[in-house]
């Protein structure tokens, strides 16, 4: 009889898997994280999202000594409602009781912990999908999808559009416009002066200091010397010892990165510069988070399960390759179990929300930037 090897008993041994479930999707929510960090996320109320904004109407002039007040002198600033509709984002999944029982009974050894609690894992994934779609629409949403459903009006459309926004027409109220520097659809190289032109326009229109730059990965890559140096063309990025974030140092020097591989040292005029995977190609926006308001409808008594800031748990589960791939939205998510049929559990999750730029002239946009 011949001696044995692993091949001899290979099929008789159980298949064991590593403890981690390595998610391959990228649902990072950079913009939503910044809005939340600036305390721009809050509960909404009522049938829509509405703000009162004020435009110039009051006047002042010199008069002769002792002159009476003429009827033409009576004027006051104009208070106008800015209104937009809610947008609802939903994701649903279905699992069978047999599936749940089989997943739970398969552990704990030899399989990812995330799959043992299959129900929670599906909630996490669906929630991240909703957050990613909200992030996408917060950047480039048009206000309506291909099926006619309301969406968020994204910052790039709100800033770039010359037409009405939140029901206010800039032809009537000329202060309701942003600074936009474009090049007639022809791409050209980015220069610090182009960004300065946008900055100058914002200052002239509002005197409100923008505090964040959002751009595409391609722009950040090609023109990083403008954002990581004291002066254009002179790179002075602080360097640190490289580390793989798992306690195993690698010898060498590298620019400082945060947990989402954003350069901690990318800035312009002292303000943070962030790249966003969903950012329009060849565009760069100067944002003012003080005037970015994300409102959401809070879940009430009928909710079977509320999760607030639930996305914060994903990176801490040790199942994402050692790096948190998403950020919290700061919004409550409604998670409800639908009517059961057979042994299937049907779950739907949704957020009803809307983003509003409440002072349009405090924002600026630079387009037609070459990334090649």
CORTA-V336909 format. One record per residue. N is the residue number from 0. PHI is phi as a letter, one per 40 degrees, with the letter a starting at -180 (NA if undefined). Layout:
N PHI
N PHI
This chain:
0 NA
1 c
2 c
3 c
4 a
5 d
6 d
7 c
8 b
9 d
10 c
11 c
12 c
13 c
14 c
15 b
16 b
17 c
18 c
19 c
20 c
21 c
22 c
23 c
24 c
25 b
26 b
27 c
28 b
29 c
30 c
31 c
32 c
33 c
34 c
35 c
36 c
37 c
38 g
39 c
40 c
41 a
42 c
43 c
44 a
45 g
46 c
47 a
48 b
49 a
50 b
51 c
52 b
53 b
54 b
55 c
56 a
57 c
58 b
59 a
60 a
61 c
62 b
63 c
64 d
65 g
66 c
67 c
68 c
69 c
70 c
71 c
72 c
73 c
74 a
75 a
76 c
77 b
78 c
79 b
80 c
81 b
82 b
83 a
84 c
85 c
86 b
87 b
88 b
89 b
90 a
91 b
92 a
93 b
94 b
95 c
96 c
97 c
98 c
99 c
100 c
101 c
102 c
103 c
104 c
105 c
106 b
107 c
108 c
109 g
110 a
111 c
112 c
113 c
114 c
115 c
116 c
117 c
118 c
119 c
120 c
121 c
122 c
123 c
124 c
125 c
126 c
127 c
128 c
129 c
130 c
131 c
132 c
133 c
134 c
135 d
136 c
137 c
138 c
139 b
140 c
141 b
142 h
143 a
144 c
145 c
146 c
147 g
148 c
149 c
150 b
151 c
152 c
153 c
154 c
155 c
156 c
157 c
158 c
159 c
160 c
161 c
162 c
163 c
164 a
165 f
166 g
167 b
168 c
169 c
170 c
171 c
172 b
173 c
174 c
175 c
176 b
177 b
178 c
179 b
180 b
181 b
182 b
183 g
184 g
185 b
186 c
187 a
188 c
189 c
190 b
191 d
192 c
193 c
194 c
195 c
196 c
197 c
198 d
199 c
200 c
201 c
202 c
203 c
204 c
205 b
206 f
207 c
208 c
209 c
210 b
211 a
212 b
213 b
214 a
215 c
216 d
217 c
218 c
219 c
220 c
221 c
222 b
223 c
224 c
225 c
226 b
227 b
228 a
229 c
230 a
231 d
232 g
233 b
234 c
235 b
236 c
237 c
238 b
239 b
240 c
241 c
242 a
243 c
244 g
245 b
246 g
247 b
248 c
249 b
250 c
251 h
252 b
253 a
254 c
255 c
256 b
257 c
258 c
259 b
260 f
261 c
262 c
263 c
264 b
265 c
266 a
267 a
268 f
269 g
270 b
271 c
272 b
273 b
274 c
275 b
276 d
277 b
278 c
279 d
280 c
281 g
282 b
283 a
284 b
285 b
286 b
287 b
288 c
289 c
290 b
291 b
292 b
293 b
294 b
295 b
296 c
297 c
298 c
299 b
300 c
301 c
302 c
303 c
304 a
305 b
306 b
307 b
308 f
309 c
310 c
311 c
312 c
313 c
314 c
315 c
316 c
317 g
318 b
319 b
320 g
321 g
322 a
323 c
324 c
325 b
326 b
327 c
328 c
329 g
330 b
331 c
332 b
333 c
334 b
335 b
336 c
337 c
338 d
339 c
340 b
341 g
342 b
343 c
344 b
345 b
346 b
347 b
348 b
349 a
350 b
351 b
352 a
353 a
354 b
355 b
356 c
357 c
358 b
359 c
360 c
361 c
362 b
363 a
364 a
365 b
366 b
367 f
368 c
369 c
370 b
371 b
